[in-house]
Amino acid sequence: MSKTFVIGCDNYGYNTKMDVSRDIRFLNNPNFKIKDIGTHSLAVTSPEDVLQLVNKLTDIISKEEEPNTVFGIFISETGLEASIYANKNSKIKCVNARSEHDVAIAKKKFNINMVSIGISFVSKFSINKIIEEIIKINS
């Protein structure tokens, strides 16, 4: 089954988003696709910009007709605003992950379809582990 990863970020998460997109593409899994919804630069994003990006991401997930074919990732300064905005959509189950364990537990208990990551609270090593777990639960 094909899986689309919809990835977005604020200006703080831009470089990490680019790394994550590259890492997923590097897997060369023909069943994995990436849809980058922005932001597409380091230009400062306002809270309204973040809300629009998260709404765009959650709209893509919630409109998917076949269940479990789309998974959202939003990377920002704290990850908090993205998880709060996302969880206002009744079809979204988003966890603000600080470790791969958060992702595994949230998938098992709540069947999440989105993860937000705050780069101010999570090390690069932990982000890599979170992405590995996202790939694992979506394979």
Secondary structure, DSSP 4 states (H G I P E B T S, - for coil): --EEEEEEE-GGGHHHHHHHHHHHHHT--TTEEEEEEE--SSS---HHHHHHHHHHHHHHHHT-SSTTSEEEEEEESSSHHHHHHHTTSTT--EEEESSHHHHHHHHHHH---EEEEETTTS-HHHHHHHHHHHHHHT-
